[in-house]
Amino acid sequence: MKFSTQLLQGKPPFEPTGATLPPIYQVSAFAHESAEQLENVFANKAPGFAYTRLQNPTILAFEQRIAQLEGGAGAVACASGMAAVASVLLGFLSQGDELIACAGLFGGTLELLGHLERFGIHTRFAKQMNLEQVLALLTDRTKLIFTEYISNPALEVADLEGLAELAARRGILLAVDSTTATPALVRPLALGAHLVVHSSSKYITGNGSAISGVVVALRLRELQTLRQGIWHSMGACLAPQNAWLAYIGLETLALRMERAAANAAALAQALRKTYGPQRVNYPGVGAIITLRAGSRANAFALMNRLRLVKIATNIGDVRTLAIHPASTIYREANAAQKQAAGVFDDLIRVSVGLEDAENLIADFQQAAGEASNGNGL
Ligand SMILES: *Cc1c(COP(=O)(O)O)cnc(C)c1O
């Protein structure tokens, strides 16, 4: 089955009525016929549900769909993408361990890695996530390689095959934050990664309606470590309603990614004509573009003149959104971190949505036209 068909062929588990979508089990606890039965559910000796923080049929339906699409043994859904990232880092790393991560990581993850230093978990950053650079940072303490496939907002594309080969050779884990790519564009587990993380708040839910996250594990071993580990005690569970929004979002993922990527390619081409190719970064995959406006003032002037494009901190929305990362998502990062992450003071990140490309191009052109009056843009 090809991908778009696969998206629509999932059958909700535990759904006896033939409903084409899983119901939203908006409930905290599940009653059982006997104390023994609840004991068995707690001990994983009997199938069933006890408490929504630990499992719920609507959440399970989403976990099974995403695990199937990524080719994993199973998934653990979380309250947010950050909860998913934290579950991986805290689930597999201990005091004294090191990880190697891309310098151009999402700002929230970068901030979290900073906090982990306090717990004795040290990160070494690679400018590019390829075999040579990561090999140079490996030590006896390295337990995990953490990379984004298309980094946000540096838009570096990681060499997943090279990293997977290295991880296999050293017996360490490769975790990929695939938020900006989604399984519509890449399936990291098939390329040798052990774990895939998504902020499903973004392209998977797809319309900017809810926050959620998920970790997919290739093997049962890591799945059990995740589910029985610190995740079990952190309380960062996904709400059933948001699991349902992610579930229905998945069904149209392929179509939306196709449209968003086509729009991004068209907009990038137009922006290159206006600003010159060296100012526009679009890696040719995904739907995020960055533009260097020349100065922070120019970036703000351009953003303020956009009429269609909204100024907001999100990606993967149906709407096109623009942000100035240096003053927002990367506020907490120091100058060296910003430099390494490719977050320049004049950088605008555009998450391209599903509007008509002509209208998006026209919006940037009118903004550039007006912005050039007095701003030299
Ligand atoms: C947004 C994002 C996250 C965090 O996800 P939330 O759902 O906002 O917590 C993690 N990684 C990447 C690449 C993201 O874009």
The ligand as an SDF file (V2000), in Angstrom:
LIG
                    3D

 15 15  0  0  0  0  0  0  0  0999 V2000
    7.6240   22.7680   17.9520 C   0  0  0  0  0  0  0  0  0  0  0  0
    8.7560   21.8260   17.9840 C   0  0  0  0  0  0  0  0  0  0  0  0
    9.0310   21.0830   19.1340 C   0  0  0  0  0  0  0  0  0  0  0  0
    8.2370   21.2490   20.4140 C   0  0  0  0  0  0  0  0  0  0  0  0
    6.9260   20.8620   20.2660 O   0  0  0  0  0  0  0  0  0  0  0  0
    5.6900   21.4520   21.1370 P   0  0  0  0  0  0  0  0  0  0  0  0
    4.5460   20.6490   20.6680 O   0  0  0  0  0  0  0  0  0  0  0  0
    5.5970   22.9060   20.8430 O   0  0  0  0  0  0  0  0  0  0  0  0
    6.0360   21.1970   22.5670 O   0  0  0  0  0  0  0  0  0  0  0  0
   10.0800   20.1850   19.0820 C   0  0  0  0  0  0  0  0  0  0  0  0
   10.8360   20.0360   17.9680 N   0  0  0  0  0  0  0  0  0  0  0  0
   10.5950   20.7430   16.8470 C   0  0  0  0  0  0  0  0  0  0  0  0
   11.4590   20.5460   15.6540 C   0  0  0  0  0  0  0  0  0  0  0  0
    9.5500   21.6630   16.8110 C   0  0  0  0  0  0  0  0  0  0  0  0
    9.3260   22.3840   15.7050 O   0  0  0  0  0  0  0  0  0  0  0  0
  1  2  1  0
  2  3  1  0
  2 14  2  0
  3  4  1  0
  3 10  2  0
  4  5  1  0
  5  6  1  0
  6  7  2  0
  6  8  1  0
  6  9  1  0
 10 11  1  0
 11 12  2  0
 12 13  1  0
 12 14  1  0
 14 15  1  0
M  END
$$$$
